[in-house]
Amino acid sequence: MIKKDEMYIELIKPFLTGDEIRRYGFPSVQFYIIFIKKGWTNENSLNVSDKWEWFKNKCPAIASHLEKFSKTAEKRWDKGDYWWELRSCDYYDEFFKPKIIFPDIAKESRMIYDLRGLFVGNTAYIIPTNDLYLLGILNSKMIFFYYKRIASVLGDADRGGRLRWIYQDVVKIPIRTINFSDPADNARHDKMVAL
């Protein structure tokens, strides 16, 4: 759709699942999400009474793709103002920022850094930050050793069981604050970022 009409860049976003995330990886995008936020139709269609007809004319390729799902989508409880819109979400803008992405279930630390505006669903989490030092710490063996002792585990963590990398637990990992006025601390930080 984007190749045919660049206006779709605004509405079609790259999407990752947790399974595609590999430590320090740069995953190729296999999936996309149609990203029409709640309120988008009303903001753009102004006083048009038949919103679906307006949408079909404005975004014919997307409308044609979505129309076959309309009966199911109309029954969704988590839709926007219209069935083709997403529900409200306080953190949509965070997907466009630099961020660390990690899967919700994994045998090891699998954090990646994203500058491409990748979206994820409920099989991954994001930490909006451009802190490469934090990325290195979270992917370290030391943090993995610590985390597998506190995390919920599917199986035995020491024998290949999968850990639940739940956002609320990950952000509680104790990470020492860098003292940037200390040259040794600064050097350790810079080395981690360089690596």
VEXDREN-453669 format. One record per atom (N, C-alpha, C): residue in one letter; x, y negated, z negated. Coordinates in steps of 0.05 Angstrom, whole numbers, padded with zeros to 5 digits, always signed. Layout:
BEGIN
AXYZ;...
This chain:
BEGIN
M+00017+00024+00000;M+00000+00000+00000;M+00017-00025+00000;I+00039-00024-00016;I+00057-00048-00018;I+00071-00053+00009;K+00078-00031+00023;K+00091-00034+00048;K+00073-00047+00069;K+00047-00042+00067;K+00028-00053+00085;K+00021-00082+00078;D+00021-00089+00053;D+00013-00116+00044;D+00027-00123+00018;E+00046-00142+00019;E+00061-00149-00005;E+00045-00160-00027;M+00020-00168-00022;M+00004-00179-00044;M-00002-00157-00065;Y+00001-00132-00057;Y-00004-00110-00076;Y+00018-00107-00097;I+00041-00120-00093;I+00063-00120-00113;I+00052-00129-00140;E+00034-00148-00140;E+00023-00158-00165;E+00007-00137-00180;L-00005-00118-00165;L-00025-00100-00177;L-00015-00070-00178;I+00007-00064-00166;I+00016-00036-00167;I+00044-00036-00179;K+00046-00022-00202;K+00071-00022-00218;K+00083+00006-00220;P+00109+00007-00221;P+00123+00033-00225;P+00117+00045-00252;F+00113+00071-00254;F+00103+00084-00278;F+00120+00109-00284;L+00129+00112-00309;L+00145+00135-00317;L+00129+00152-00337;T+00134+00178-00336;T+00124+00195-00357;T+00148+00201-00375;G+00143+00210-00400;G+00164+00216-00418;G+00184+00237-00408;D+00174+00256-00392;D+00190+00278-00382;D+00211+00268-00362;E+00207+00245-00349;E+00226+00235-00330;E+00249+00219-00342;I+00248+00214-00368;I+00268+00197-00381;I+00291+00215-00390;R+00315+00208-00381;R+00339+00222-00389;R+00359+00201-00400;R+00374+00209-00419;R+00393+00191-00433;R+00409+00174-00413;Y+00408+00148-00416;Y+00422+00129-00400;Y+00414+00131-00370;G+00393+00145-00364;G+00386+00150-00336;G+00374+00126-00322;F+00372+00128-00297;F+00360+00108-00279;F+00340+00124-00263;P+00317+00131-00275;P+00299+00150-00262;P+00287+00138-00236;S+00284+00156-00216;S+00270+00147-00192;S+00240+00148-00199;V+00226+00130-00187;V+00197+00127-00193;V+00182+00146-00176;Q+00166+00163-00189;Q+00149+00182-00174;Q+00120+00174-00175;F+00113+00158-00195;F+00085+00150-00199;F+00082+00120-00201;Y+00058+00111-00195;Y+00052+00082-00198;Y+00025+00079-00212;I+00022+00057-00225;I-00004+00051-00238;I-00016+00027-00225;I-00042+00028-00220;I-00056+00005-00210;I-00062-00013-00235;F-00049-00036-00236;F-00048-00053-00259;F-00067-00077-00255;I-00092-00073-00261;I-00112-00094-00260;I-00121-00099-00288;K-00111-00120-00300;K-00118-00126-00328;K-00147-00135-00331;K-00157-00130-00355;K-00184-00140-00362;K-00184-00170-00357;G-00204-00180-00344;G-00206-00208-00338;G-00196-00217-00311;W-00180-00200-00298;W-00167-00208-00273;W-00189-00214-00252;T-00209-00197-00250;T-00229-00200-00230;T-00244-00227-00233;N-00253-00232-00258;N-00267-00257-00263;N-00249-00282-00259;E-00224-00280-00266;E-00206-00303-00262;E-00202-00309-00232;N-00202-00288-00216;N-00195-00292-00187;N-00220-00294-00169;S-00243-00284-00178;S-00266-00285-00160;S-00284-00308-00165;L-00279-00323-00187;L-00295-00347-00194;L-00324-00340-00196;N-00341-00354-00180;N-00370-00352-00183;N-00383-00331-00165;V-00368-00314-00153;V-00380-00293-00136;V-00397-00275-00153;S-00421-00269-00143;S-00439-00252-00159;S-00434-00222-00156;D-00428-00213-00132;D-00422-00184-00129;D-00392-00180-00131;K-00382-00173-00154;K-00354-00171-00160;K-00341-00148-00144;W-00355-00125-00142;W-00343-00103-00128;W-00340-00109-00098;E-00360-00122-00087;E-00358-00130-00058;E-00334-00149-00055;W-00331-00168-00073;W-00308-00187-00072;W-00282-00171-00074;F-00281-00152-00093;F-00256-00137-00097;F-00250-00121-00072;K-00270-00109-00059;K-00265-00093-00035;K-00253-00110-00013;N-00262-00135-00011;N-00251-00153+00009;N-00224-00164+00002;K-00219-00169-00023;K-00193-00179-00033;K-00171-00158-00032;C-00178-00134-00041;C-00158-00112-00044;C-00169-00086-00031;P-00173-00087-00004;P-00186-00064+00009;P-00172-00037+00005;A-00146-00036+00005;A-00132-00010+00002;A-00136+00001-00026;I-00134-00016-00046;I-00138-00006-00074;I-00167+00002-00078;A-00185-00015-00068;A-00214-00009-00071;A-00221+00018-00058;S-00209+00022-00034;S-00215+00047-00020;S-00204+00071-00036;H-00181+00068-00048;H-00169+00089-00064;H-00186+00094-00089;L-00195+00073-00102;L-00209+00076-00128;L-00238+00084-00125;E-00250+00078-00102;E-00279+00083-00099;E-00287+00112-00104;K-00270+00130-00097;K-00277+00159-00101;K-00277+00166-00130;F-00266+00149-00148;F-00266+00154-00176;F-00287+00137-00191;S-00303+00123-00177;S-00320+00102-00189;S-00340+00114-00209;K-00353+00136-00203;K-00373+00147-00222;K-00360+00155-00249;T-00337+00167-00248;T-00323+00174-00273;T-00313+00149-00286;A-00301+00131-00271;A-00290+00106-00282;A-00311+00088-00295;E-00335+00088-00284;E-00356+00072-00296;E-00364+00082-00324;K-00360+00107-00330;K-00367+00119-00356;K-00345+00115-00377;R-00321+00105-00368;R-00299+00101-00387;R-00307+00082-00409;W-00299+00088-00434;W-00304+00069-00456;W-00281+00049-00458;D-00258+00055-00446;D-00235+00038-00449;D-00229+00022-00423;K-00249+00012-00410;K-00245-00003-00386;K-00245-00033-00393;G-00238-00049-00372;G-00239-00078-00375;G-00268-00088-00371;D-00270-00112-00359;D-00296-00123-00353;D-00311-00107-00332;Y-00295-00093-00315;Y-00306-00077-00294;Y-00292-00050-00294;W-00303-00030-00281;W-00292-00003-00282;W-00265-00001-00269;W-00258-00019-00251;W-00232-00018-00238;W-00210-00033-00254;E-00217-00045-00276;E-00198-00059-00293;E-00189-00041-00316;L-00164-00047-00327;L-00155-00034-00351;L-00166-00048-00375;R-00166-00033-00397;R-00176-00045-00422;R-00156-00067-00432;S-00164-00082-00451;S-00147-00102-00463;S-00123-00088-00477;C-00100-00102-00477;C-00077-00091-00490;C-00059-00115-00497;D-00051-00116-00522;D-00035-00138-00532;D-00007-00138-00521;Y+00003-00116-00511;Y+00031-00115-00503;Y+00036-00110-00473;Y+00017-00115-00456;Y+00022-00112-00427;Y+00047-00128-00418;D+00050-00153-00428;D+00072-00170-00420;D+00099-00158-00427;E+00100-00141-00447;E+00126-00129-00456;E+00137-00110-00434;F+00121-00099-00417;F+00130-00082-00396;F+00148-00097-00375;F+00143-00122-00373;F+00158-00138-00353;F+00185-00148-00364;K+00190-00145-00389;K+00214-00154-00402;K+00235-00132-00403;P+00261-00139-00408;P+00281-00118-00413;P+00272-00102-00437;K+00278-00075-00435;K+00268-00058-00457;K+00283-00032-00458;I+00281-00019-00481;I+00290+00008-00484;I+00265+00026-00482;I+00267+00047-00466;I+00245+00066-00463;I+00255+00093-00473;F+00237+00107-00487;F+00244+00134-00496;F+00219+00152-00497;P+00222+00178-00492;P+00199+00196-00491;P+00189+00202-00519;D+00164+00210-00522;D+00153+00216-00548;D+00161+00244-00558;I+00169+00262-00540;I+00178+00289-00548;I+00203+00295-00533;A+00225+00302-00548;A+00250+00309-00535;A+00268+00324-00554;K+00286+00340-00543;K+00305+00356-00559;K+00329+00339-00568;E+00333+00316-00555;E+00356+00299-00561;E+00348+00269-00557;S+00366+00252-00564;S+00362+00223-00559;S+00362+00219-00529;R+00340+00207-00518;R+00338+00203-00489;R+00328+00174-00484;M+00345+00155-00492;M+00338+00127-00489;M+00349+00116-00463;I+00333+00100-00449;I+00343+00087-00425;I+00338+00057-00428;Y+00352+00041-00412;Y+00349+00012-00412;Y+00335+00005-00385;D+00315-00011-00387;D+00299-00018-00363;D+00299-00048-00358;L+00306-00056-00334;L+00303-00083-00324;L+00284-00085-00301;R+00272-00062-00293;R+00256-00061-00269;R+00226-00066-00274;G+00218-00069-00299;G+00189-00073-00304;G+00174-00047-00302;L+00186-00025-00311;L+00173+00001-00311;L+00151+00002-00332;F+00129+00015-00325;F+00107+00019-00344;F+00109+00048-00353;V+00098+00053-00377;V+00097+00080-00388;V+00069+00084-00400;G+00061+00110-00402;G+00036+00116-00415;G+00041+00127-00443;N+00024+00144-00453;N+00025+00153-00480;N+00045+00176-00484;T+00062+00182-00464;T+00083+00202-00468;T+00111+00189-00472;A+00111+00162-00475;A+00136+00148-00479;A+00129+00122-00495;Y+00151+00110-00505;Y+00148+00085-00520;Y+00169+00065-00510;I+00164+00039-00516;I+00183+00018-00509;I+00190+00002-00533;I+00215-00008-00533;I+00224-00028-00552;I+00233-00051-00535;P+00218-00073-00535;P+00225-00096-00519;P+00251-00109-00530;T+00273-00106-00516;T+00298-00117-00524;T+00318-00116-00501;N+00338-00133-00502;N+00360-00131-00482;N+00386-00123-00497;D+00383-00111-00520;D+00405-00104-00538;D+00418-00077-00530;L+00439-00078-00514;L+00452-00054-00505;L+00467-00040-00528;Y+00474-00055-00549;Y+00486-00043-00572;Y+00466-00024-00586;L+00442-00034-00589;L+00420-00017-00600;L+00416+00008-00583;L+00416+00005-00557;L+00414+00029-00539;L+00435+00049-00545;G+00460+00040-00547;G+00482+00058-00553;G+00479+00072-00580;I+00471+00057-00600;I+00467+00068-00627;I+00445+00089-00626;L+00423+00083-00614;L+00400+00101-00613;L+00407+00127-00597;N+00425+00125-00578;N+00433+00149-00562;N+00456+00164-00575;S+00466+00155-00598;S+00490+00167-00610;S+00483+00193-00624;K+00504+00210-00626;K+00501+00235-00640;K+00495+00231-00670;M+00506+00209-00681;M+00501+00204-00709;M+00471+00198-00714;I+00459+00182-00697;I+00430+00176-00701;I+00414+00201-00696;F+00422+00217-00676;F+00407+00242-00671;F+00409+00260-00695;F+00432+00263-00707;F+00436+00280-00730;F+00417+00270-00753;Y+00417+00244-00757;Y+00399+00232-00778;Y+00370+00237-00771;Y+00363+00230-00746;Y+00334+00230-00739;Y+00322+00258-00740;K+00338+00279-00732;K+00326+00305-00733;K+00321+00315-00761;R+00332+00302-00781;R+00326+00309-00809;R+00301+00295-00820;I+00292+00274-00806;I+00269+00259-00816;I+00244+00261-00798;A+00249+00270-00773;A+00227+00270-00754;A+00209+00294-00756;S+00185+00291-00746;S+00167+00314-00742;S+00179+00331-00720;V+00179+00357-00723;V+00193+00375-00704;V+00173+00396-00695;L+00175+00402-00669;L+00161+00424-00657;L+00181+00447-00655;G+00181+00465-00674;G+00201+00486-00676;G+00223+00479-00695;D+00247+00490-00691;D+00270+00485-00709;D+00288+00465-00695;A+00292+00442-00708;A+00309+00421-00696;A+00337+00429-00691;D+00348+00448-00706;D+00375+00457-00702;D+00378+00479-00681;R+00355+00489-00672;R+00355+00511-00652;R+00340+00503-00627;G+00341+00478-00620;G+00329+00470-00595;G+00300+00461-00597;G+00289+00458-00622;G+00262+00448-00625;G+00260+00420-00615;R+00237+00412-00608;R+00233+00385-00598;R+00224+00366-00620;L+00236+00343-00620;L+00230+00322-00640;L+00207+00305-00630;R+00191+00295-00648;R+00172+00274-00641;R+00185+00247-00645;W+00191+00233-00624;W+00203+00207-00625;W+00181+00186-00626;I+00168+00185-00649;I+00145+00167-00652;I+00156+00139-00658;Y+00145+00119-00644;Y+00155+00092-00646;Y+00157+00082-00675;Q+00136+00087-00691;Q+00136+00078-00718;Q+00159+00089-00734;D+00169+00113-00728;D+00191+00126-00741;D+00218+00116-00730;V+00219+00113-00704;V+00244+00104-00691;V+00252+00076-00701;V+00233+00058-00703;V+00240+00031-00711;V+00248+00029-00740;K+00243+00050-00755;K+00252+00051-00784;K+00280+00063-00788;I+00293+00071-00766;I+00320+00083-00768;I+00338+00061-00780;P+00352+00066-00801;P+00369+00046-00813;P+00394+00041-00796;I+00396+00017-00785;I+00418+00009-00768;I+00431-00015-00781;R+00457-00012-00787;R+00472-00034-00799;R+00472-00058-00781;T+00467-00082-00793;T+00468-00107-00778;T+00497-00115-00772;I+00502-00123-00748;I+00529-00132-00740;I+00533-00161-00751;N+00556-00165-00763;N+00565-00191-00772;N+00583-00203-00750;F+00571-00220-00733;F+00586-00230-00710;F+00608-00249-00718;S+00609-00258-00743;S+00631-00275-00751;S+00655-00258-00760;D+00652-00232-00762;D+00673-00214-00769;D+00685-00203-00743;P+00711-00209-00737;P+00723-00199-00712;P+00722-00169-00708;A+00725-00154-00730;A+00723-00125-00727;A+00695-00116-00719;D+00675-00127-00732;D+00647-00121-00725;D+00642-00129-00696;N+00651-00152-00689;N+00647-00162-00662;N+00659-00143-00641;A+00684-00133-00647;A+00698-00115-00630;A+00682-00089-00627;R+00672-00078-00649;R+00657-00053-00648;R+00632-00057-00631;H+00618-00079-00635;H+00594-00085-00619;H+00601-00086-00589;D+00622-00101-00583;D+00629-00105-00555;D+00638-00078-00542;K+00652-00061-00557;K+00660-00035-00546;K+00635-00018-00540;M+00617-00018-00559;M+00592-00002-00555;M+00577-00012-00530;V+00575-00038-00527;V+00561-00049-00504;V+00576-00042-00478;A+00602-00044-00478;A+00618-00037-00455;A+00614-00008-00447;L+00614+00010-00467;L+00610+00038-00461;L+00582+00043-00450;
